[in-house]
Amino acid sequence: MTRTLSLRRLWTIYKRTAVTRDLSKRDLASTQLAFYSGARGVLKVLAYLIDHGDYEELHETIKRHGRQLERMRLRRPRAKNH
């Protein structure tokens, strides 16, 4: 069964894997803004590829980044050093 990942779900995965230390609410908000800005940029690139009919490159890009996202999703959070 294939799951569709929303940007909100991707943010949750990103936050769980990338944000390993306690951040202030302000820092977390800045991180989230950067994440969504990056996502918006990726969507613009994909839309550009579609608009210009470069479907082969589009599919390769999706596959490449899909593998990276899957690795991130499967990675377990590291234990904190005490």
Secondary structure by P-SEA (a helix, b strand, c coil): cbbbbcaaaaaaaaaaccccccccaaaaaaaaaaaaaaaaaaaaaaaaaaaacaaaaaaaaaaaaaaaaaaaaacccccccc
